[in-house]
Amino acid sequence: MVVYTEKLDPTDGDIEAVLAALVASEELAGRDASYQPYSVLLSDEPGGPVTGGLYGYHLFDWLFIQYVAVPPGQQGQGIGQELMARAEAWARSRNFAGLWLDTFAFQARPFYEKLGFSVFGTIEDHPHGARRFFMQKRLT
């Protein structure tokens, strides 16, 4: 029997269970599907509350950058560039094939292009009236 449950607020345990099923399937197929979250967190003082940062995860041999956020008052000071440099260094130290991410037309595409990322896919009219770009930077 299979029961389907739709949730708008899955627990960490729910997500881990889905991921475990994915990893098990890939390992049966002979692929290394190890999953590793990665983050670089920002705070105003050591041990202080998190004010921004970068979050992503390693799956297969790529690092997916899911979120990059620099507090508005600190933008334009090279912090985003440093976050990305740290993520790239981490990926290089593990011999990953590359990094990938997505961004919207009204966000940071030029920023990522300056860092060597290129567009490999686009969704038109997402959100309505704009575009979503999928970008990659190959390391190997």
ChimeraX commands (.cxc) that place a marker at each C-alpha (Angstrom):
marker #1 position 0.00,0.00,0.00 radius 0.5
marker #1 position 1.18,3.52,-0.79 radius 0.5
marker #1 position -0.20,6.54,1.06 radius 0.5
marker #1 position 0.30,10.03,-0.43 radius 0.5
marker #1 position 0.50,12.95,2.01 radius 0.5
marker #1 position 0.85,16.51,0.72 radius 0.5
marker #1 position 2.51,18.94,3.15 radius 0.5
marker #1 position 3.44,22.59,2.91 radius 0.5
marker #1 position 5.67,22.28,5.96 radius 0.5
marker #1 position 7.69,19.05,5.69 radius 0.5
marker #1 position 9.84,18.34,8.71 radius 0.5
marker #1 position 13.59,17.89,8.53 radius 0.5
marker #1 position 12.90,14.19,9.06 radius 0.5
marker #1 position 10.54,14.12,6.06 radius 0.5
marker #1 position 13.17,15.70,3.83 radius 0.5
marker #1 position 15.89,13.38,5.12 radius 0.5
marker #1 position 13.68,10.35,4.37 radius 0.5
marker #1 position 13.10,11.50,0.77 radius 0.5
marker #1 position 16.81,12.13,0.35 radius 0.5
marker #1 position 17.67,8.71,1.81 radius 0.5
marker #1 position 15.41,7.06,-0.79 radius 0.5
marker #1 position 17.12,9.01,-3.57 radius 0.5
marker #1 position 20.60,8.10,-2.35 radius 0.5
marker #1 position 19.65,4.42,-1.99 radius 0.5
marker #1 position 18.29,4.32,-5.56 radius 0.5
marker #1 position 21.38,5.97,-7.00 radius 0.5
marker #1 position 23.74,3.71,-5.07 radius 0.5
marker #1 position 21.88,0.65,-6.40 radius 0.5
marker #1 position 22.58,2.02,-9.89 radius 0.5
marker #1 position 26.28,2.27,-9.02 radius 0.5
marker #1 position 26.43,6.05,-8.64 radius 0.5
marker #1 position 27.82,7.88,-5.62 radius 0.5
marker #1 position 24.95,10.09,-4.52 radius 0.5
marker #1 position 26.46,11.36,-1.31 radius 0.5
marker #1 position 24.71,14.52,-0.15 radius 0.5
marker #1 position 26.51,17.13,1.93 radius 0.5
marker #1 position 25.01,20.47,3.00 radius 0.5
marker #1 position 27.43,23.39,2.89 radius 0.5
marker #1 position 27.16,26.91,4.28 radius 0.5
marker #1 position 29.17,30.03,4.98 radius 0.5
marker #1 position 27.36,32.10,7.58 radius 0.5
marker #1 position 27.66,35.82,8.29 radius 0.5
marker #1 position 27.28,37.51,11.67 radius 0.5
marker #1 position 28.21,40.90,13.08 radius 0.5
marker #1 position 30.37,39.38,15.83 radius 0.5
marker #1 position 31.83,35.96,16.68 radius 0.5
marker #1 position 29.03,33.74,17.94 radius 0.5
marker #1 position 26.43,36.38,17.08 radius 0.5
marker #1 position 23.15,35.73,15.30 radius 0.5
marker #1 position 23.34,34.84,11.63 radius 0.5
marker #1 position 22.67,37.88,9.44 radius 0.5
marker #1 position 23.16,36.30,6.01 radius 0.5
marker #1 position 25.42,33.98,4.11 radius 0.5
marker #1 position 25.51,31.21,1.55 radius 0.5
marker #1 position 23.80,27.82,1.68 radius 0.5
marker #1 position 23.95,24.95,-0.75 radius 0.5
marker #1 position 24.68,21.28,-1.01 radius 0.5
marker #1 position 26.91,18.79,-2.77 radius 0.5
marker #1 position 25.16,16.05,-4.70 radius 0.5
marker #1 position 27.04,13.86,-7.14 radius 0.5
marker #1 position 30.08,15.93,-8.15 radius 0.5
marker #1 position 28.57,19.43,-8.23 radius 0.5
marker #1 position 27.92,22.05,-5.57 radius 0.5
marker #1 position 24.47,23.63,-5.88 radius 0.5
marker #1 position 24.31,27.13,-4.40 radius 0.5
marker #1 position 20.72,27.47,-3.19 radius 0.5
marker #1 position 20.84,30.78,-1.30 radius 0.5
marker #1 position 23.19,33.76,-1.19 radius 0.5
marker #1 position 22.13,36.67,0.99 radius 0.5
marker #1 position 24.11,39.71,2.12 radius 0.5
marker #1 position 22.35,42.16,4.45 radius 0.5
marker #1 position 21.30,45.30,2.53 radius 0.5
marker #1 position 23.57,47.60,4.56 radius 0.5
marker #1 position 26.60,45.43,3.72 radius 0.5
marker #1 position 26.05,44.96,-0.01 radius 0.5
marker #1 position 28.66,46.31,-2.40 radius 0.5
marker #1 position 31.55,45.62,-0.01 radius 0.5
marker #1 position 32.81,42.38,-1.57 radius 0.5
marker #1 position 31.02,40.12,0.91 radius 0.5
marker #1 position 29.03,38.24,-1.74 radius 0.5
marker #1 position 32.19,37.75,-3.77 radius 0.5
marker #1 position 33.95,36.33,-0.69 radius 0.5
marker #1 position 31.04,33.98,0.03 radius 0.5
marker #1 position 31.23,32.65,-3.52 radius 0.5
marker #1 position 35.04,32.38,-3.40 radius 0.5
marker #1 position 34.82,30.28,-0.24 radius 0.5
marker #1 position 32.22,27.99,-1.83 radius 0.5
marker #1 position 34.34,27.60,-4.94 radius 0.5
marker #1 position 37.46,26.85,-2.89 radius 0.5
marker #1 position 35.54,24.20,-0.95 radius 0.5
marker #1 position 34.30,22.63,-4.20 radius 0.5
marker #1 position 37.79,22.70,-5.74 radius 0.5
marker #1 position 39.31,21.07,-2.64 radius 0.5
marker #1 position 36.96,18.14,-3.24 radius 0.5
marker #1 position 37.58,17.99,-7.00 radius 0.5
marker #1 position 33.97,18.77,-7.90 radius 0.5
marker #1 position 33.11,19.27,-11.56 radius 0.5
marker #1 position 31.58,22.66,-10.86 radius 0.5
marker #1 position 29.05,24.87,-9.14 radius 0.5
marker #1 position 25.55,25.74,-10.28 radius 0.5
marker #1 position 22.76,28.03,-9.13 radius 0.5
marker #1 position 19.72,29.87,-10.31 radius 0.5
marker #1 position 18.83,33.55,-10.19 radius 0.5
marker #1 position 16.13,35.82,-11.55 radius 0.5
marker #1 position 16.45,38.61,-14.13 radius 0.5
marker #1 position 15.88,41.18,-11.37 radius 0.5
marker #1 position 18.57,39.68,-9.12 radius 0.5
marker #1 position 22.25,38.95,-9.56 radius 0.5
marker #1 position 22.95,37.51,-13.02 radius 0.5
marker #1 position 25.68,40.12,-13.82 radius 0.5
marker #1 position 27.32,39.44,-10.43 radius 0.5
marker #1 position 27.57,35.72,-11.16 radius 0.5
marker #1 position 28.78,36.32,-14.72 radius 0.5
marker #1 position 31.65,38.42,-13.34 radius 0.5
marker #1 position 32.58,35.39,-11.23 radius 0.5
marker #1 position 32.78,33.16,-14.32 radius 0.5
marker #1 position 29.29,31.65,-14.34 radius 0.5
marker #1 position 27.40,31.19,-17.61 radius 0.5
marker #1 position 23.72,30.59,-18.35 radius 0.5
marker #1 position 22.81,27.04,-19.34 radius 0.5
marker #1 position 19.04,27.36,-19.12 radius 0.5
marker #1 position 16.21,29.87,-18.83 radius 0.5
marker #1 position 12.57,29.76,-17.78 radius 0.5
marker #1 position 10.64,32.54,-19.49 radius 0.5
marker #1 position 7.92,34.41,-17.61 radius 0.5
marker #1 position 8.98,33.13,-14.17 radius 0.5
marker #1 position 7.93,34.98,-12.19 radius 0.5
marker #1 position 5.36,36.60,-14.46 radius 0.5
marker #1 position 7.03,39.24,-16.63 radius 0.5
marker #1 position 10.58,38.16,-15.76 radius 0.5
marker #1 position 13.00,35.28,-16.36 radius 0.5
marker #1 position 14.78,32.73,-14.22 radius 0.5
marker #1 position 18.33,31.81,-15.21 radius 0.5
marker #1 position 20.20,28.61,-14.42 radius 0.5
marker #1 position 23.94,29.20,-14.30 radius 0.5
marker #1 position 27.03,27.04,-13.97 radius 0.5
marker #1 position 30.74,27.38,-13.46 radius 0.5
marker #1 position 32.82,24.38,-14.46 radius 0.5
marker #1 position 35.88,23.68,-12.36 radius 0.5
marker #1 position 37.25,20.71,-14.33 radius 0.5
marker link #1:1,2 radius 0.2
marker link #1:2,3 radius 0.2
marker link #1:3,4 radius 0.2
marker link #1:4,5 radius 0.2
marker link #1:5,6 radius 0.2
marker link #1:6,7 radius 0.2
marker link #1:7,8 radius 0.2
marker link #1:8,9 radius 0.2
marker link #1:9,10 radius 0.2
marker link #1:10,11 radius 0.2
marker link #1:11,12 radius 0.2
marker link #1:12,13 radius 0.2
marker link #1:13,14 radius 0.2
marker link #1:14,15 radius 0.2
marker link #1:15,16 radius 0.2
marker link #1:16,17 radius 0.2
marker link #1:17,18 radius 0.2
marker link #1:18,19 radius 0.2
marker link #1:19,20 radius 0.2
marker link #1:20,21 radius 0.2
marker link #1:21,22 radius 0.2
marker link #1:22,23 radius 0.2
marker link #1:23,24 radius 0.2
marker link #1:24,25 radius 0.2
marker link #1:25,26 radius 0.2
marker link #1:26,27 radius 0.2
marker link #1:27,28 radius 0.2
marker link #1:28,29 radius 0.2
marker link #1:29,30 radius 0.2
marker link #1:30,31 radius 0.2
marker link #1:31,32 radius 0.2
marker link #1:32,33 radius 0.2
marker link #1:33,34 radius 0.2
marker link #1:34,35 radius 0.2
marker link #1:35,36 radius 0.2
marker link #1:36,37 radius 0.2
marker link #1:37,38 radius 0.2
marker link #1:38,39 radius 0.2
marker link #1:39,40 radius 0.2
marker link #1:40,41 radius 0.2
marker link #1:41,42 radius 0.2
marker link #1:42,43 radius 0.2
marker link #1:43,44 radius 0.2
marker link #1:44,45 radius 0.2
marker link #1:45,46 radius 0.2
marker link #1:46,47 radius 0.2
marker link #1:47,48 radius 0.2
marker link #1:48,49 radius 0.2
marker link #1:49,50 radius 0.2
marker link #1:50,51 radius 0.2
marker link #1:51,52 radius 0.2
marker link #1:52,53 radius 0.2
marker link #1:53,54 radius 0.2
marker link #1:54,55 radius 0.2
marker link #1:55,56 radius 0.2
marker link #1:56,57 radius 0.2
marker link #1:57,58 radius 0.2
marker link #1:58,59 radius 0.2
marker link #1:59,60 radius 0.2
marker link #1:60,61 radius 0.2
marker link #1:61,62 radius 0.2
marker link #1:62,63 radius 0.2
marker link #1:63,64 radius 0.2
marker link #1:64,65 radius 0.2
marker link #1:65,66 radius 0.2
marker link #1:66,67 radius 0.2
marker link #1:67,68 radius 0.2
marker link #1:68,69 radius 0.2
marker link #1:69,70 radius 0.2
marker link #1:70,71 radius 0.2
marker link #1:71,72 radius 0.2
marker link #1:72,73 radius 0.2
marker link #1:73,74 radius 0.2
marker link #1:74,75 radius 0.2
marker link #1:75,76 radius 0.2
marker link #1:76,77 radius 0.2
marker link #1:77,78 radius 0.2
marker link #1:78,79 radius 0.2
marker link #1:79,80 radius 0.2
marker link #1:80,81 radius 0.2
marker link #1:81,82 radius 0.2
marker link #1:82,83 radius 0.2
marker link #1:83,84 radius 0.2
marker link #1:84,85 radius 0.2
marker link #1:85,86 radius 0.2
marker link #1:86,87 radius 0.2
marker link #1:87,88 radius 0.2
marker link #1:88,89 radius 0.2
marker link #1:89,90 radius 0.2
marker link #1:90,91 radius 0.2
marker link #1:91,92 radius 0.2
marker link #1:92,93 radius 0.2
marker link #1:93,94 radius 0.2
marker link #1:94,95 radius 0.2
marker link #1:95,96 radius 0.2
marker link #1:96,97 radius 0.2
marker link #1:97,98 radius 0.2
marker link #1:98,99 radius 0.2
marker link #1:99,100 radius 0.2
marker link #1:100,101 radius 0.2
marker link #1:101,102 radius 0.2
marker link #1:102,103 radius 0.2
marker link #1:103,104 radius 0.2
marker link #1:104,105 radius 0.2
marker link #1:105,106 radius 0.2
marker link #1:106,107 radius 0.2
marker link #1:107,108 radius 0.2
marker link #1:108,109 radius 0.2
marker link #1:109,110 radius 0.2
marker link #1:110,111 radius 0.2
marker link #1:111,112 radius 0.2
marker link #1:112,113 radius 0.2
marker link #1:113,114 radius 0.2
marker link #1:114,115 radius 0.2
marker link #1:115,116 radius 0.2
marker link #1:116,117 radius 0.2
marker link #1:117,118 radius 0.2
marker link #1:118,119 radius 0.2
marker link #1:119,120 radius 0.2
marker link #1:120,121 radius 0.2
marker link #1:121,122 radius 0.2
marker link #1:122,123 radius 0.2
marker link #1:123,124 radius 0.2
marker link #1:124,125 radius 0.2
marker link #1:125,126 radius 0.2
marker link #1:126,127 radius 0.2
marker link #1:127,128 radius 0.2
marker link #1:128,129 radius 0.2
marker link #1:129,130 radius 0.2
marker link #1:130,131 radius 0.2
marker link #1:131,132 radius 0.2
marker link #1:132,133 radius 0.2
marker link #1:133,134 radius 0.2
marker link #1:134,135 radius 0.2
marker link #1:135,136 radius 0.2
marker link #1:136,137 radius 0.2
marker link #1:137,138 radius 0.2
marker link #1:138,139 radius 0.2
marker link #1:139,140 radius 0.2
view
